[in-house]
Amino acid sequence: MSNSPANFSGYDTPVSDLESIVPVHPTAARRPDYITVQSENTAYTNDHITAKYSYRGADVVVSDGQFTVTPTMKPFEFQTKRKVGKTGLMMIGMGGNNGSTLCATILANKHNISWHTKDGIQQPNYIGSVLRASTVCIGTEPGSGREVHVPISDVLPMVHPNDIVLGGWDISGVPMDRAMERARVLAYDLQRQVAPHMALLGSPLPSIYYPDFIAANQEARADNVIPGTDKQVHLEHLRSDIRRFKADNDLDRVVVFWTANTERYSDIIPGVNDTADHLLAAIRSSHSEVSPSTLFAVASILEGEPFVNGAPQNTFVPGVIELAERYKSFIGGDDLKSGQTKLKSVLAEFLVNAGIKPLSIASYNHLGNNDGHNLSAEPQFKSKEISKSSVVDDMVNANRLLYKPPAPGATGKAAKGEHPDHIVVIKYVPAVGDSKRAIDEYYSEIFCGGRQTINIFNECEDSLLATPLILDLTILTELLTRVNYRDLSAGQAEFAPLYPVLSLLSYMCKAPLVKPGTDVVNSLGRQRNALEGFLKACIGLETNGDLLLETRIW
C-alpha cells in the first residue's frame, strides 16, 4: 500500500472496521444486555421483562388553611417486549438542516468514518443524545457504597441508532448528498466521505405544500410536492407512502417525525378540528385550516404508527388527540428543546427554588439557517414565541410565596396570576448560518428589595444540538410502543398499552404535549427524573435514591 495520505483512513471512507483510524466511540458502541434485577418483583422470559411497581404519592385536602396529607400507594405491573423490532424513521423535512445532518451522522457512525479537522482527527459519536451519552444510577456497590451508573440506553432494550432505516419527505427534491452540502452544518472532510452513502438515499419523497402555512420565502424550495389540493387524496397518498416504506424495508415499526418548517398556528374551529370526526370530515372537504403537519399526524395514526412533532405549531388540534385515543396510536411533541429554552427550564427553576424572584426574562436569538429564514415571517414566529414563552409557568405556579395567585374567575393573561415579564426575539442573520446566538437576561428580586441580573451568551451549532434529540425521541418512542401495563389496584387482568400522548418525551420538547386535563411540567429536572423513574420502574427498581439515608445515619 502506498504511504500517500490519500490511502489512509480519515482521507477515504473506511472499507471495514479494521481500517478505521479510531475505535468506535463509547456512545456508539453496542453492548449486550447485562443488567439483571434479582427480585421477586421482576421476572425475565425470552419475550418479556415483567416488573411489579408500587406507585407512591399523597392525597392532600385543604380546609380552613389546614393541609391534611394521606400517603397513597397503587400497585402496577409493567411488561416490556425484549425484542427490538426493525425500526424506520420517516422525517418530514428530510432534506433540511436537521434531516440531512441526522442522516449523515448516522451513516458516519454506522461506517465508522473519522475525519480531519483543524484540531486533528474527529471520530463519529452520539454526544448530545440523552439516551446514548448520559447515565443513570441503578444502585450502590455493597462493600464501598459507591454509586453504580450505566448508560440510559442499557436500562431496557432499545434500538441502536445505527440500525434505524432512514426515509421521509421534503418539499425540496434535492438529493440527500446535495442537501447535506446545502445545509453547511458538517465539516467538509466528513461531507466528502459520507457523500456516497448519502447519495444512496436518493431524493426525499414528494411532500405536501400549502403556502398559507409556512413563510412565503420557502416557495423557491417547493419543487417536490404532491400535486393537487384535495386533502383527502393527500392523506391517502401519505398513508400509502408509510405502508410502502414499511413493506419495502421489512420494518416492524415506523416513527414519523416532523422536522420541517414551523407552520403558523391553526385556528381551532368548532365543527372543523375540535373532534376526531369533525377533523376527518374537514380533511374530506379540504378545509383551509387543516395544516400539512396535522395531515401527516392523521396519516400516521390511521396507519398505527407513532408521530412526533419536532416543531412548535399546534399540529395536535383536539381532533388529532381524540383520533389517537380512538386508534390507541402514539403521538408526542412539541418542538425540540435544545439550547436556550432547555437552559431556561433549568435556570428559572434554580432561581425560584432558591427563593429568588425572577421579575423579567428577556431572550434574544439570531441565526442564519433556513429555520431562521422561515421564522422571519410573523405568523411562523408567533408559533415559536408561544412554545418558548410558557417554559417557566410551572415553576412560578409552584411558589405562591413569591408570586401572587390569580384572582378567582380571572381570564386571559390574568389567569396565570403574577408572572415574570417574558419576551422572546428571533432575528434572521444569514451570515452566521447554522451558528445560532442566544442572549438571555434574568432580572430578579433578592433580599430586602435588592436586584440581581444574570446575563448569558450562548453560541452553538443549532442543528448539531437538535439532531441528537430527534434520535432520542425516535428511540424512546419505539421503546414505549413495546411497554404495556396493568393497574393491579383496579383488578386489571390484561396488559394494555400506555396512553397515546407520550408525555415521557417532555425532556426533549419545549412545549410538552400531555394528557388533556393534566398539568404541563417544564422543569428539566422533573422531566429527567420522570424519565429515569419510568425506565427503572419497568425493571422493578425504585425511582430515586438521592436520600442516601445510609450516609445520614450511624
Protein Blocks (a to p, Z undefined) as FASTA:
>chain_A
ZZbfklpghjaccfbfklpmbdcdfklpccddfbdcddfkbccdfkbccddddddddddd
deehiacdddddddddddddfbdcddddddehklmmklmmmmmmmmmmmnopacddfkbc
cdddfehiaklmcccdfbdcfklopacdddfklmpccddfklpccedddfbfcdfklmmm
mnomacfklmmmmmmmmmmnopaddddddfklmcfklmmmmmcccedjbfklmmmmmmmm
mmmmmmmnopabdcdddfbdcdddddddehilmpmklmmmmmmnopaklcfklmmmmmmm
mnopacddfbfbdfbgfklmmmmmmnopacddehiafklmmmmmmmmmmmmmnopacfbd
cdddddfbfklmmmmpmklmmmmmmmmmmmmmmmmmmmmklpccddehiahjllnopadd
ddddddddfknmmaccdddddddddeehiacdddddddddfklmmmmmmmmmmmmmmmmm
mpccddfknopabdcdddfblfklmmmpfbacddehiacdfbfklmmmmmmmmmmmmnop
afblklommlmpZZ
